[in-house]
Amino acid sequence: MATEQKENAAKIIDGKAVSADVREKIKAETALLDKKPGLAVVIVGDDPASHVYVRNKKRGCEEVGFNSWVYELPEKTPEAELLALIDRLNVAEDVHGILVQLPLPKHINESAVTERIVPEKDVDAFHSVNAGKILKGEGTLLPCTPAGIMELLSYYNIPVRGRRCVVIGRSNIVGKPTALLLLAADGTVTVCHSKTTDLPAVTREADILVSAVGIAGFVTADMVKPGAVVIDVGMNRDKNDKLCGDVDFHAVSDIASYITPVPGGVGPMTISMLLQNTLTAAKNIFKTN
Ligand code: GUN
């Protein structure tokens, strides 16, 4: 079993349990509100994995007592039609969060779409205004995966302040915002990527190592400092088509102090953080109305 606990092995960070705890808190807070928070999710095309994600987002909303709407648009939907839908959702009173599932079909400009969502309802925090706020350490809506990582660290009382944090991957969705959140928590942060020379020498410096590469088995034991905290954001398939992360889990769990499994680590946190953002967005909108 991937997540069995050996003596002297790393503690397993249980994303499912933390995620359930976060959802309980959201549900309790939602029950006290006069109006329900509402999330609109838009999906374009037939990508099966994306449809599974969207279904889980809708289920998450039901679980915590939010309204939710799913807009399923055909693959050939013109960009203008998608933008027009976003314009309607931007002004819809019951909608407090808008999420357009990525990736989008090639004929649609992803950036034009994410910039069209009003920042107040941008529960992915992909809009430049929200990205800019995160850069300044002033974000209230935080990108879901990086926020999930910070929540896991906090839940397990893993300190960030003053510690060496190394993030492998520089995507706008995970690597860059994760680095910024670790920095805001007073970590000393290094971002590595495909052009980094002598990557293992850099990753061995890390007290907290975050891998968001998307390659199975990328992080091997020789890249990890004994006692490090290892956060695996990878979502890959191994040779046997089994779901796995970026980290060689068995070897690395022998030397790390904490490690996230895949599945069951960072993954379950992302939808919970989306629900958290939707609640935050709704409360902000209620306050200003
Ligand atoms: N596709 C994969 N991850 C995400 C995400 O976090 N947000 C959106 N909108 N689409 C995604």
py3Dmol code that shows the C-alpha trace and the ligand (Angstrom):
import py3Dmol

protein = """\
ATOM      1  CA  MET A   1       0.000   0.000   0.000  1.00  0.00           C
ATOM      2  CA  ALA A   2       1.327   3.412  -0.927  1.00  0.00           C
ATOM      3  CA  THR A   3       0.458   5.129   2.323  1.00  0.00           C
ATOM      4  CA  GLU A   4       1.362   2.518   4.958  1.00  0.00           C
ATOM      5  CA  GLN A   5       3.345   3.863   7.899  1.00  0.00           C
ATOM      6  CA  LYS A   6       6.782   2.331   8.600  1.00  0.00           C
ATOM      7  CA  GLU A   7       8.830   2.938  11.717  1.00  0.00           C
ATOM      8  CA  ASN A   8      11.176   5.938  11.267  1.00  0.00           C
ATOM      9  CA  ALA A   9       9.461   6.750   7.982  1.00  0.00           C
ATOM     10  CA  ALA A  10       8.030  10.157   7.148  1.00  0.00           C
ATOM     11  CA  LYS A  11       4.677  11.106   8.608  1.00  0.00           C
ATOM     12  CA  ILE A  12       2.012  10.971   5.941  1.00  0.00           C
ATOM     13  CA  ILE A  13       0.204  14.253   5.393  1.00  0.00           C
ATOM     14  CA  ASP A  14      -3.432  13.220   5.099  1.00  0.00           C
ATOM     15  CA  GLY A  15      -5.006  15.598   2.591  1.00  0.00           C
ATOM     16  CA  LYS A  16      -8.348  13.816   2.732  1.00  0.00           C
ATOM     17  CA  ALA A  17      -8.693  14.355   6.473  1.00  0.00           C
ATOM     18  CA  VAL A  18      -7.582  18.014   6.321  1.00  0.00           C
ATOM     19  CA  SER A  19      -9.902  18.605   3.370  1.00  0.00           C
ATOM     20  CA  ALA A  20     -12.859  17.118   5.271  1.00  0.00           C
ATOM     21  CA  ASP A  21     -12.034  19.345   8.237  1.00  0.00           C
ATOM     22  CA  VAL A  22     -11.901  22.469   6.032  1.00  0.00           C
ATOM     23  CA  ARG A  23     -15.267  21.559   4.475  1.00  0.00           C
ATOM     24  CA  GLU A  24     -16.861  21.049   7.888  1.00  0.00           C
ATOM     25  CA  LYS A  25     -15.793  24.564   8.862  1.00  0.00           C
ATOM     26  CA  ILE A  26     -17.093  26.024   5.583  1.00  0.00           C
ATOM     27  CA  LYS A  27     -20.413  24.211   6.022  1.00  0.00           C
ATOM     28  CA  ALA A  28     -20.816  25.490   9.586  1.00  0.00           C
ATOM     29  CA  GLU A  29     -20.035  29.073   8.543  1.00  0.00           C
ATOM     30  CA  THR A  30     -22.362  28.841   5.536  1.00  0.00           C
ATOM     31  CA  ALA A  31     -25.242  27.682   7.728  1.00  0.00           C
ATOM     32  CA  LEU A  32     -25.005  30.988   9.631  1.00  0.00           C
ATOM     33  CA  LEU A  33     -25.339  33.182   6.519  1.00  0.00           C
ATOM     34  CA  ASP A  34     -28.625  34.770   5.413  1.00  0.00           C
ATOM     35  CA  LYS A  35     -27.929  33.945   1.756  1.00  0.00           C
ATOM     36  CA  LYS A  36     -26.230  30.987   0.126  1.00  0.00           C
ATOM     37  CA  PRO A  37     -22.882  31.448  -1.613  1.00  0.00           C
ATOM     38  CA  GLY A  38     -23.132  30.408  -5.277  1.00  0.00           C
ATOM     39  CA  LEU A  39     -20.514  29.024  -7.665  1.00  0.00           C
ATOM     40  CA  ALA A  40     -20.866  28.927 -11.460  1.00  0.00           C
ATOM     41  CA  VAL A  41     -18.603  26.453 -13.248  1.00  0.00           C
ATOM     42  CA  VAL A  42     -18.153  26.602 -17.016  1.00  0.00           C
ATOM     43  CA  ILE A  43     -16.720  23.752 -19.038  1.00  0.00           C
ATOM     44  CA  VAL A  44     -16.127  23.809 -22.785  1.00  0.00           C
ATOM     45  CA  GLY A  45     -15.708  20.554 -24.712  1.00  0.00           C
ATOM     46  CA  ASP A  46     -15.606  16.864 -23.858  1.00  0.00           C
ATOM     47  CA  ASP A  47     -12.332  16.275 -21.972  1.00  0.00           C
ATOM     48  CA  PRO A  48     -13.285  13.382 -19.645  1.00  0.00           C
ATOM     49  CA  ALA A  49     -10.845  14.324 -16.847  1.00  0.00           C
ATOM     50  CA  SER A  50     -12.176  17.909 -16.826  1.00  0.00           C
ATOM     51  CA  HIS A  51     -15.756  16.627 -16.594  1.00  0.00           C
ATOM     52  CA  VAL A  52     -14.782  14.531 -13.551  1.00  0.00           C
ATOM     53  CA  TYR A  53     -13.199  17.601 -11.891  1.00  0.00           C
ATOM     54  CA  VAL A  54     -16.298  19.697 -12.602  1.00  0.00           C
ATOM     55  CA  ARG A  55     -18.613  17.034 -11.205  1.00  0.00           C
ATOM     56  CA  ASN A  56     -16.525  16.935  -8.020  1.00  0.00           C
ATOM     57  CA  LYS A  57     -16.669  20.726  -7.723  1.00  0.00           C
ATOM     58  CA  LYS A  58     -20.475  20.626  -7.971  1.00  0.00           C
ATOM     59  CA  ARG A  59     -20.599  17.828  -5.410  1.00  0.00           C
ATOM     60  CA  GLY A  60     -18.352  19.866  -3.094  1.00  0.00           C
ATOM     61  CA  CYS A  61     -20.769  22.804  -3.338  1.00  0.00           C
ATOM     62  CA  GLU A  62     -23.714  20.580  -2.422  1.00  0.00           C
ATOM     63  CA  GLU A  63     -21.785  19.153   0.524  1.00  0.00           C
ATOM     64  CA  VAL A  64     -21.212  22.569   2.149  1.00  0.00           C
ATOM     65  CA  GLY A  65     -24.605  24.081   1.279  1.00  0.00           C
ATOM     66  CA  PHE A  66     -23.712  26.358  -1.679  1.00  0.00           C
ATOM     67  CA  ASN A  67     -25.740  26.931  -4.798  1.00  0.00           C
ATOM     68  CA  SER A  68     -23.959  25.771  -7.930  1.00  0.00           C
ATOM     69  CA  TRP A  69     -24.526  25.897 -11.653  1.00  0.00           C
ATOM     70  CA  VAL A  70     -22.625  23.990 -14.308  1.00  0.00           C
ATOM     71  CA  TYR A  71     -22.576  25.347 -17.869  1.00  0.00           C
ATOM     72  CA  GLU A  72     -21.518  22.659 -20.342  1.00  0.00           C
ATOM     73  CA  LEU A  73     -20.671  24.224 -23.693  1.00  0.00           C
ATOM     74  CA  PRO A  74     -19.808  22.345 -26.891  1.00  0.00           C
ATOM     75  CA  GLU A  75     -16.179  22.099 -28.058  1.00  0.00           C
ATOM     76  CA  LYS A  76     -16.839  24.430 -31.003  1.00  0.00           C
ATOM     77  CA  THR A  77     -18.290  27.272 -28.890  1.00  0.00           C
ATOM     78  CA  PRO A  78     -16.947  30.593 -30.249  1.00  0.00           C
ATOM     79  CA  GLU A  79     -14.815  32.608 -27.829  1.00  0.00           C
ATOM     80  CA  ALA A  80     -17.297  35.516 -28.054  1.00  0.00           C
ATOM     81  CA  GLU A  81     -20.092  33.257 -26.808  1.00  0.00           C
ATOM     82  CA  LEU A  82     -18.041  32.155 -23.792  1.00  0.00           C
ATOM     83  CA  LEU A  83     -17.128  35.775 -23.021  1.00  0.00           C
ATOM     84  CA  ALA A  84     -20.814  36.744 -23.252  1.00  0.00           C
ATOM     85  CA  LEU A  85     -21.706  34.018 -20.728  1.00  0.00           C
ATOM     86  CA  ILE A  86     -18.995  35.311 -18.370  1.00  0.00           C
ATOM     87  CA  ASP A  87     -20.425  38.838 -18.755  1.00  0.00           C
ATOM     88  CA  ARG A  88     -23.834  37.550 -17.630  1.00  0.00           C
ATOM     89  CA  LEU A  89     -22.360  35.624 -14.687  1.00  0.00           C
ATOM     90  CA  ASN A  90     -20.302  38.675 -13.685  1.00  0.00           C
ATOM     91  CA  VAL A  91     -23.525  40.576 -12.962  1.00  0.00           C
ATOM     92  CA  ALA A  92     -25.715  37.675 -11.763  1.00  0.00           C
ATOM     93  CA  GLU A  93     -26.749  38.382  -8.165  1.00  0.00           C
ATOM     94  CA  ASP A  94     -26.766  34.786  -6.927  1.00  0.00           C
ATOM     95  CA  VAL A  95     -23.338  34.025  -8.404  1.00  0.00           C
ATOM     96  CA  HIS A  96     -20.394  34.864  -6.152  1.00  0.00           C
ATOM     97  CA  GLY A  97     -17.745  32.685  -7.758  1.00  0.00           C
ATOM     98  CA  ILE A  98     -17.017  31.932 -11.423  1.00  0.00           C
ATOM     99  CA  LEU A  99     -14.677  29.200 -12.575  1.00  0.00           C
ATOM    100  CA  VAL A 100     -13.921  28.324 -16.184  1.00  0.00           C
ATOM    101  CA  GLN A 101     -12.392  24.856 -16.276  1.00  0.00           C
ATOM    102  CA  LEU A 102      -9.030  24.672 -18.042  1.00  0.00           C
ATOM    103  CA  PRO A 103      -7.716  23.644 -20.487  1.00  0.00           C
ATOM    104  CA  LEU A 104      -9.940  25.343 -23.060  1.00  0.00           C
ATOM    105  CA  PRO A 105     -10.169  24.335 -26.736  1.00  0.00           C
ATOM    106  CA  LYS A 106      -7.299  25.756 -28.809  1.00  0.00           C
ATOM    107  CA  HIS A 107      -9.398  28.373 -30.633  1.00  0.00           C
ATOM    108  CA  ILE A 108     -10.182  30.121 -27.333  1.00  0.00           C
ATOM    109  CA  ASN A 109      -7.669  32.501 -25.756  1.00  0.00           C
ATOM    110  CA  GLU A 110      -7.316  31.355 -22.153  1.00  0.00           C
ATOM    111  CA  SER A 111      -5.956  34.660 -20.947  1.00  0.00           C
ATOM    112  CA  ALA A 112      -8.838  36.631 -22.523  1.00  0.00           C
ATOM    113  CA  VAL A 113     -11.244  34.368 -20.637  1.00  0.00           C
ATOM    114  CA  THR A 114      -9.569  34.518 -17.219  1.00  0.00           C
ATOM    115  CA  GLU A 115      -9.205  38.301 -17.496  1.00  0.00           C
ATOM    116  CA  ARG A 116     -12.918  38.670 -18.317  1.00  0.00           C
ATOM    117  CA  ILE A 117     -14.099  37.325 -14.961  1.00  0.00           C
ATOM    118  CA  VAL A 118     -14.531  40.202 -12.502  1.00  0.00           C
ATOM    119  CA  PRO A 119     -11.755  39.914  -9.877  1.00  0.00           C
ATOM    120  CA  GLU A 120     -14.331  39.817  -7.045  1.00  0.00           C
ATOM    121  CA  LYS A 121     -15.760  36.530  -8.404  1.00  0.00           C
ATOM    122  CA  ASP A 122     -12.453  35.055  -9.610  1.00  0.00           C
ATOM    123  CA  VAL A 123     -12.320  32.038  -7.294  1.00  0.00           C
ATOM    124  CA  ASP A 124      -9.351  30.547  -9.192  1.00  0.00           C
ATOM    125  CA  ALA A 125      -7.408  33.786  -8.512  1.00  0.00           C
ATOM    126  CA  PHE A 126      -6.076  33.689 -12.085  1.00  0.00           C
ATOM    127  CA  HIS A 127      -7.026  37.316 -12.926  1.00  0.00           C
ATOM    128  CA  SER A 128      -4.101  39.766 -13.071  1.00  0.00           C
ATOM    129  CA  VAL A 129      -5.631  41.844 -10.287  1.00  0.00           C
ATOM    130  CA  ASN A 130      -5.676  38.847  -7.927  1.00  0.00           C
ATOM    131  CA  ALA A 131      -2.244  37.664  -9.117  1.00  0.00           C
ATOM    132  CA  GLY A 132      -0.951  41.191  -8.431  1.00  0.00           C
ATOM    133  CA  LYS A 133      -2.449  41.202  -4.949  1.00  0.00           C
ATOM    134  CA  ILE A 134      -0.763  37.881  -4.193  1.00  0.00           C
ATOM    135  CA  LEU A 135       2.534  39.368  -5.405  1.00  0.00           C
ATOM    136  CA  LYS A 136       2.057  42.196  -2.904  1.00  0.00           C
ATOM    137  CA  GLY A 137       1.100  39.745  -0.125  1.00  0.00           C
ATOM    138  CA  GLU A 138      -2.436  41.198  -0.083  1.00  0.00           C
ATOM    139  CA  GLY A 139      -4.427  38.406  -1.720  1.00  0.00           C
ATOM    140  CA  THR A 140      -7.787  37.401  -0.279  1.00  0.00           C
ATOM    141  CA  LEU A 141      -8.723  34.988  -3.064  1.00  0.00           C
ATOM    142  CA  LEU A 142      -5.785  32.580  -3.343  1.00  0.00           C
ATOM    143  CA  PRO A 143      -5.045  30.044  -6.092  1.00  0.00           C
ATOM    144  CA  CYS A 144      -6.511  26.754  -4.922  1.00  0.00           C
ATOM    145  CA  THR A 145      -3.547  24.375  -5.125  1.00  0.00           C
ATOM    146  CA  PRO A 146      -0.997  26.726  -3.511  1.00  0.00           C
ATOM    147  CA  ALA A 147      -3.554  27.661  -0.826  1.00  0.00           C
ATOM    148  CA  GLY A 148      -4.129  23.940  -0.223  1.00  0.00           C
ATOM    149  CA  ILE A 149      -0.388  23.404   0.280  1.00  0.00           C
ATOM    150  CA  MET A 150      -0.230  26.241   2.827  1.00  0.00           C
ATOM    151  CA  GLU A 151      -3.267  24.830   4.640  1.00  0.00           C
ATOM    152  CA  LEU A 152      -1.604  21.400   4.901  1.00  0.00           C
ATOM    153  CA  LEU A 153       1.591  22.930   6.318  1.00  0.00           C
ATOM    154  CA  SER A 154      -0.388  24.954   8.818  1.00  0.00           C
ATOM    155  CA  TYR A 155      -2.601  22.015   9.833  1.00  0.00           C
ATOM    156  CA  TYR A 156       0.462  19.902  10.659  1.00  0.00           C
ATOM    157  CA  ASN A 157       2.129  22.856  12.457  1.00  0.00           C
ATOM    158  CA  ILE A 158       5.033  22.756  10.028  1.00  0.00           C
ATOM    159  CA  PRO A 159       6.827  26.096  10.352  1.00  0.00           C
ATOM    160  CA  VAL A 160       7.759  28.015   7.196  1.00  0.00           C
ATOM    161  CA  ARG A 161       9.362  31.097   8.745  1.00  0.00           C
ATOM    162  CA  GLY A 162      13.087  31.264   8.137  1.00  0.00           C
ATOM    163  CA  ARG A 163      13.231  27.865   6.449  1.00  0.00           C
ATOM    164  CA  ARG A 164      14.633  26.995   3.041  1.00  0.00           C
ATOM    165  CA  CYS A 165      11.770  26.303   0.641  1.00  0.00           C
ATOM    166  CA  VAL A 166      12.435  24.970  -2.847  1.00  0.00           C
ATOM    167  CA  VAL A 167       9.655  24.858  -5.441  1.00  0.00           C
ATOM    168  CA  ILE A 168      10.247  22.804  -8.580  1.00  0.00           C
ATOM    169  CA  GLY A 169       8.074  24.220 -11.377  1.00  0.00           C
ATOM    170  CA  ARG A 170       7.253  27.788 -12.373  1.00  0.00           C
ATOM    171  CA  SER A 171       3.699  27.597 -13.733  1.00  0.00           C
ATOM    172  CA  ASN A 172       1.317  30.503 -13.173  1.00  0.00           C
ATOM    173  CA  ILE A 173      -1.181  28.142 -11.531  1.00  0.00           C
ATOM    174  CA  VAL A 174       1.082  26.319  -9.062  1.00  0.00           C
ATOM    175  CA  GLY A 175       4.824  27.038  -9.003  1.00  0.00           C
ATOM    176  CA  LYS A 176       4.887  30.847  -9.008  1.00  0.00           C
ATOM    177  CA  PRO A 177       1.988  31.441  -6.586  1.00  0.00           C
ATOM    178  CA  THR A 178       3.225  28.687  -4.241  1.00  0.00           C
ATOM    179  CA  ALA A 179       6.608  30.436  -4.101  1.00  0.00           C
ATOM    180  CA  LEU A 180       4.867  33.736  -3.295  1.00  0.00           C
ATOM    181  CA  LEU A 181       2.729  32.249  -0.509  1.00  0.00           C
ATOM    182  CA  LEU A 182       5.796  30.594   1.050  1.00  0.00           C
ATOM    183  CA  LEU A 183       7.616  33.924   0.807  1.00  0.00           C
ATOM    184  CA  ALA A 184       4.664  35.710   2.444  1.00  0.00           C
ATOM    185  CA  ALA A 185       4.964  33.154   5.267  1.00  0.00           C
ATOM    186  CA  ASP A 186       8.615  34.249   5.701  1.00  0.00           C
ATOM    187  CA  GLY A 187      10.195  31.262   3.966  1.00  0.00           C
ATOM    188  CA  THR A 188      13.460  31.654   2.051  1.00  0.00           C
ATOM    189  CA  VAL A 189      12.311  30.552  -1.359  1.00  0.00           C
ATOM    190  CA  THR A 190      14.046  29.227  -4.458  1.00  0.00           C
ATOM    191  CA  VAL A 191      12.144  28.406  -7.645  1.00  0.00           C
ATOM    192  CA  CYS A 192      13.664  25.733  -9.889  1.00  0.00           C
ATOM    193  CA  HIS A 193      12.653  24.760 -13.422  1.00  0.00           C
ATOM    194  CA  SER A 194      13.753  22.816 -16.466  1.00  0.00           C
ATOM    195  CA  LYS A 195      16.774  25.083 -17.073  1.00  0.00           C
ATOM    196  CA  THR A 196      18.097  24.916 -13.496  1.00  0.00           C
ATOM    197  CA  THR A 197      21.644  23.545 -13.421  1.00  0.00           C
ATOM    198  CA  ASP A 198      22.469  20.891 -10.836  1.00  0.00           C
ATOM    199  CA  LEU A 199      18.889  20.639  -9.609  1.00  0.00           C
ATOM    200  CA  PRO A 200      19.657  17.968  -6.945  1.00  0.00           C
ATOM    201  CA  ALA A 201      22.182  20.298  -5.290  1.00  0.00           C
ATOM    202  CA  VAL A 202      19.462  22.950  -4.967  1.00  0.00           C
ATOM    203  CA  THR A 203      16.684  20.605  -3.824  1.00  0.00           C
ATOM    204  CA  ARG A 204      18.986  19.081  -1.176  1.00  0.00           C
ATOM    205  CA  GLU A 205      19.043  22.513   0.493  1.00  0.00           C
ATOM    206  CA  ALA A 206      15.297  22.398   1.058  1.00  0.00           C
ATOM    207  CA  ASP A 207      13.651  22.093   4.443  1.00  0.00           C
ATOM    208  CA  ILE A 208      10.368  22.216   2.520  1.00  0.00           C
ATOM    209  CA  LEU A 209      10.432  20.806  -1.006  1.00  0.00           C
ATOM    210  CA  VAL A 210       7.442  21.299  -3.299  1.00  0.00           C
ATOM    211  CA  SER A 211       7.380  19.455  -6.614  1.00  0.00           C
ATOM    212  CA  ALA A 212       5.004  20.583  -9.358  1.00  0.00           C
ATOM    213  CA  VAL A 213       6.647  19.083 -12.427  1.00  0.00           C
ATOM    214  CA  GLY A 214       4.244  16.503 -13.809  1.00  0.00           C
ATOM    215  CA  ILE A 215       6.769  13.692 -14.318  1.00  0.00           C
ATOM    216  CA  ALA A 216       6.412  10.391 -12.453  1.00  0.00           C
ATOM    217  CA  GLY A 217       9.449   9.518 -10.325  1.00  0.00           C
ATOM    218  CA  PHE A 218      11.122  12.898 -10.958  1.00  0.00           C
ATOM    219  CA  VAL A 219      12.110  13.535  -7.326  1.00  0.00           C
ATOM    220  CA  THR A 220      14.427  10.763  -6.155  1.00  0.00           C
ATOM    221  CA  ALA A 221      15.783  10.150  -2.643  1.00  0.00           C
ATOM    222  CA  ASP A 222      19.215  11.637  -3.477  1.00  0.00           C
ATOM    223  CA  MET A 223      17.475  14.991  -4.136  1.00  0.00           C
ATOM    224  CA  VAL A 224      16.009  15.220  -0.632  1.00  0.00           C
ATOM    225  CA  LYS A 225      17.674  16.368   2.584  1.00  0.00           C
ATOM    226  CA  PRO A 226      17.071  13.988   5.496  1.00  0.00           C
ATOM    227  CA  GLY A 227      14.191  15.332   7.574  1.00  0.00           C
ATOM    228  CA  ALA A 228      12.771  17.539   4.796  1.00  0.00           C
ATOM    229  CA  VAL A 229       9.046  18.096   4.306  1.00  0.00           C
ATOM    230  CA  VAL A 230       8.088  16.905   0.814  1.00  0.00           C
ATOM    231  CA  ILE A 231       4.945  18.179  -0.895  1.00  0.00           C
ATOM    232  CA  ASP A 232       4.046  16.398  -4.115  1.00  0.00           C
ATOM    233  CA  VAL A 233       1.733  18.295  -6.474  1.00  0.00           C
ATOM    234  CA  GLY A 234       2.271  15.873  -9.380  1.00  0.00           C
ATOM    235  CA  MET A 235      -0.680  13.983 -10.808  1.00  0.00           C
ATOM    236  CA  ASN A 236       0.758  11.418 -13.193  1.00  0.00           C
ATOM    237  CA  ARG A 237       0.314   7.843 -14.336  1.00  0.00           C
ATOM    238  CA  ASP A 238       3.053   5.280 -13.745  1.00  0.00           C
ATOM    239  CA  LYS A 239       4.078   2.407 -16.073  1.00  0.00           C
ATOM    240  CA  ASN A 240       1.087   0.405 -14.853  1.00  0.00           C
ATOM    241  CA  ASP A 241      -1.290   3.336 -15.419  1.00  0.00           C
ATOM    242  CA  LYS A 242      -1.610   3.833 -11.660  1.00  0.00           C
ATOM    243  CA  LEU A 243      -2.054   7.387 -10.357  1.00  0.00           C
ATOM    244  CA  CYS A 244       1.201   8.730  -8.888  1.00  0.00           C
ATOM    245  CA  GLY A 245       2.976  11.991  -8.102  1.00  0.00           C
ATOM    246  CA  ASP A 246       6.384  13.413  -9.034  1.00  0.00           C
ATOM    247  CA  VAL A 247       8.105  11.913  -6.010  1.00  0.00           C
ATOM    248  CA  ASP A 248       9.539   8.416  -5.643  1.00  0.00           C
ATOM    249  CA  PHE A 249       7.286   7.915  -2.635  1.00  0.00           C
ATOM    250  CA  HIS A 250       8.779   4.754  -1.142  1.00  0.00           C
ATOM    251  CA  ALA A 251      12.410   5.823  -1.223  1.00  0.00           C
ATOM    252  CA  VAL A 252      11.740   9.440  -0.221  1.00  0.00           C
ATOM    253  CA  SER A 253       9.406   8.543   2.652  1.00  0.00           C
ATOM    254  CA  ASP A 254      12.355   6.760   4.297  1.00  0.00           C
ATOM    255  CA  ILE A 255      14.267  10.024   4.692  1.00  0.00           C
ATOM    256  CA  ALA A 256      11.687  12.837   4.758  1.00  0.00           C
ATOM    257  CA  SER A 257       9.998  13.965   7.981  1.00  0.00           C
ATOM    258  CA  TYR A 258       6.626  14.557   6.307  1.00  0.00           C
ATOM    259  CA  ILE A 259       5.380  13.610   2.859  1.00  0.00           C
ATOM    260  CA  THR A 260       2.146  13.981   0.906  1.00  0.00           C
ATOM    261  CA  PRO A 261       0.909  10.835  -0.856  1.00  0.00           C
ATOM    262  CA  VAL A 262      -0.610  10.806  -4.343  1.00  0.00           C
ATOM    263  CA  PRO A 263      -3.508  10.310  -4.352  1.00  0.00           C
ATOM    264  CA  GLY A 264      -4.711  11.659  -1.013  1.00  0.00           C
ATOM    265  CA  GLY A 265      -2.305  14.548  -0.395  1.00  0.00           C
ATOM    266  CA  VAL A 266      -2.539  17.907  -2.149  1.00  0.00           C
ATOM    267  CA  GLY A 267      -5.267  16.767  -4.578  1.00  0.00           C
ATOM    268  CA  PRO A 268      -8.191  16.623  -2.130  1.00  0.00           C
ATOM    269  CA  MET A 269      -7.300  20.112  -0.866  1.00  0.00           C
ATOM    270  CA  THR A 270      -7.845  21.981  -4.125  1.00  0.00           C
ATOM    271  CA  ILE A 271     -11.642  21.754  -4.236  1.00  0.00           C
ATOM    272  CA  SER A 272     -11.856  22.582  -0.530  1.00  0.00           C
ATOM    273  CA  MET A 273      -9.839  25.736  -1.152  1.00  0.00           C
ATOM    274  CA  LEU A 274     -12.106  26.566  -4.094  1.00  0.00           C
ATOM    275  CA  LEU A 275     -15.068  26.313  -1.703  1.00  0.00           C
ATOM    276  CA  GLN A 276     -13.170  28.493   0.781  1.00  0.00           C
ATOM    277  CA  ASN A 277     -12.596  31.113  -1.950  1.00  0.00           C
ATOM    278  CA  THR A 278     -16.268  30.995  -2.933  1.00  0.00           C
ATOM    279  CA  LEU A 279     -17.271  31.616   0.680  1.00  0.00           C
ATOM    280  CA  THR A 280     -14.766  34.480   0.947  1.00  0.00           C
ATOM    281  CA  ALA A 281     -15.987  36.014  -2.345  1.00  0.00           C
ATOM    282  CA  ALA A 282     -19.634  35.701  -1.250  1.00  0.00           C
ATOM    283  CA  LYS A 283     -18.992  37.311   2.132  1.00  0.00           C
ATOM    284  CA  ASN A 284     -17.108  40.184   0.462  1.00  0.00           C
ATOM    285  CA  ILE A 285     -19.985  40.714  -1.991  1.00  0.00           C
ATOM    286  CA  PHE A 286     -22.613  40.529   0.795  1.00  0.00           C
ATOM    287  CA  LYS A 287     -20.642  43.173   2.698  1.00  0.00           C
ATOM    288  CA  THR A 288     -20.543  45.622  -0.196  1.00  0.00           C
ATOM    289  CA  ASN A 289     -24.227  45.196  -1.221  1.00  0.00           C
TER     290      ASN A 289
END
"""
ligand_1 = """\
11
GUN
N -7.755 22.674 -14.606
C -6.841 22.029 -13.824
N -6.682 22.690 -12.654
C -7.504 23.748 -12.692
C -7.789 24.798 -11.778
O -7.239 24.900 -10.678
N -8.712 25.700 -12.183
C -9.324 25.636 -13.397
N -10.194 26.590 -13.714
N -9.071 24.685 -14.273
C -8.171 23.751 -13.924
"""
view = py3Dmol.view(width=600, height=400)
view.addModel(protein, "pdb")
view.setStyle({"model": 0}, {"cartoon": {"style": "trace"}})
view.addModel(ligand_1, "xyz")
view.setStyle({"model": 1}, {"stick": {}})
view.zoomTo()
view.show()
